[in-house]
Amino acid sequence: MRFQVQIGTVKHNGVFHEKGAIFNAHKKDVAHLIGEGAVVLFEETDADRD
């Protein structure tokens, strides 16, 4: 899945992503960021549909 940063800067796997950035991650790995409203689902990838 691809996620987009909505507020501030988030760190995922040692990489900082600023507001507006889009990055790949597993939903379970960013669940806390989704809960905080820091990121939102941008798109599902083909690998997620399996």
Backbone as CSV, one residue per row, in Angstrom:
resi,resn,N_x,N_y,N_z,CA_x,CA_y,CA_z,C_x,C_y,C_z
1,MET,0.843,-1.179,0.000,0.000,0.000,0.000,0.883,1.235,0.000
2,ARG,0.335,2.284,-0.532,1.051,3.566,-0.539,0.277,4.537,0.338
3,PHE,1.005,5.279,1.146,0.409,6.224,2.079,0.946,7.622,1.827
4,GLN,0.121,8.624,2.166,0.530,10.012,2.000,0.539,10.698,3.359
5,VAL,1.600,11.457,3.610,1.744,12.195,4.861,0.811,13.400,4.837
6,GLN,0.019,13.555,5.889,-0.948,14.640,5.973,-0.492,15.801,6.844
7,ILE,0.251,15.504,7.909,0.693,16.568,8.813,2.145,16.356,9.232
8,GLY,2.900,17.436,9.216,4.269,17.403,9.716,5.186,16.471,8.959
9,THR,6.035,15.807,9.735,7.013,14.868,9.207,6.869,13.561,9.973
10,VAL,6.900,12.450,9.274,6.838,11.143,9.934,8.103,10.360,9.597
11,LYS,8.471,9.466,10.499,9.632,8.608,10.286,9.137,7.178,10.131
12,HIS,9.518,6.543,9.043,9.146,5.153,8.788,10.369,4.422,8.264
13,ASN,10.748,3.365,8.948,11.933,2.583,8.585,13.188,3.435,8.454
14,GLY,13.346,4.389,9.358,14.548,5.211,9.384,14.586,6.342,8.377
15,VAL,13.515,6.521,7.633,13.458,7.579,6.619,12.403,8.602,7.030
16,PHE,12.745,9.877,6.950,11.798,10.936,7.260,11.024,11.319,6.001
17,HIS,9.711,11.417,6.129,8.834,11.804,5.022,8.086,13.065,5.446
18,GLU,8.163,14.110,4.638,7.504,15.371,4.947,6.082,15.397,4.407
19,LYS,5.303,16.363,4.892,3.913,16.523,4.464,3.813,16.484,2.942
20,GLY,2.879,15.671,2.439,2.676,15.533,1.003,3.423,14.361,0.388
21,ALA,4.410,13.836,1.108,5.197,12.719,0.587,4.353,11.448,0.524
22,ILE,4.677,10.606,-0.432,3.996,9.320,-0.610,5.053,8.232,-0.460
23,PHE,4.732,7.218,0.354,5.682,6.145,0.584,4.967,4.807,0.682
24,ASN,5.705,3.729,0.445,5.172,2.365,0.521,5.331,1.833,1.942
25,ALA,4.315,1.127,2.412,4.375,0.504,3.734,3.252,-0.511,3.857
26,HIS,3.393,-1.396,4.835,2.307,-2.303,5.177,1.405,-1.576,6.155
27,LYS,0.107,-1.752,6.006,-0.858,-1.035,6.842,-0.602,-1.256,8.327
28,LYS,-0.252,-2.472,8.706,-0.011,-2.763,10.120,1.198,-1.998,10.662
29,ASP,2.148,-1.673,9.795,3.346,-0.952,10.221,3.099,0.536,10.457
30,VAL,2.049,1.077,9.843,1.757,2.506,10.010,0.404,2.742,10.676
31,ALA,-0.154,1.699,11.294,-1.470,1.818,11.930,-1.498,2.944,12.952
32,HIS,-0.414,3.097,13.718,-0.375,4.171,14.722,-0.380,5.547,14.062
33,LEU,0.248,5.679,12.908,0.258,6.955,12.194,-1.102,7.256,11.580
34,ILE,-1.793,6.214,11.126,-3.147,6.387,10.601,-4.058,6.852,11.734
35,GLY,-3.931,6.213,12.888,-4.742,6.569,14.053,-4.538,8.001,14.504
36,GLU,-3.339,8.510,14.345,-3.021,9.894,14.722,-3.433,10.891,13.635
37,GLY,-3.802,10.385,12.470,-4.158,11.263,11.359,-2.954,11.805,10.615
38,ALA,-1.788,11.243,10.888,-0.561,11.722,10.254,-0.429,11.241,8.813
39,VAL,-0.977,10.060,8.511,-0.942,9.537,7.145,-2.309,8.993,6.764
40,VAL,-2.556,8.945,5.462,-3.788,8.354,4.931,-3.411,7.434,3.781
41,LEU,-4.285,6.484,3.506,-4.080,5.580,2.382,-4.133,6.376,1.084
42,PHE,-3.114,6.220,0.269,-3.062,6.901,-1.022,-3.567,5.968,-2.112
43,GLU,-3.054,4.729,-2.129,-3.539,3.738,-3.088,-3.100,2.343,-2.648
44,GLU,-3.876,1.367,-3.069,-3.484,-0.029,-2.873,-2.616,-0.425,-4.050
45,THR,-1.625,-1.230,-3.780,-0.784,-1.728,-4.859,-1.216,-3.136,-5.222
46,ASP,-0.766,-3.637,-6.353,-1.145,-4.980,-6.796,-0.774,-6.031,-5.766
47,ALA,0.344,-5.869,-5.104,0.788,-6.842,-4.084,-0.191,-6.906,-2.922
48,ASP,-0.892,-5.816,-2.629,-1.841,-5.779,-1.520,-3.128,-6.516,-1.848
49,ARG,-3.394,-6.712,-3.094,-4.658,-7.322,-3.512,-4.612,-8.841,-3.522
50,ASP,-3.432,-9.409,-3.339,-3.288,-10.875,-3.346,-3.872,-11.502,-2.099
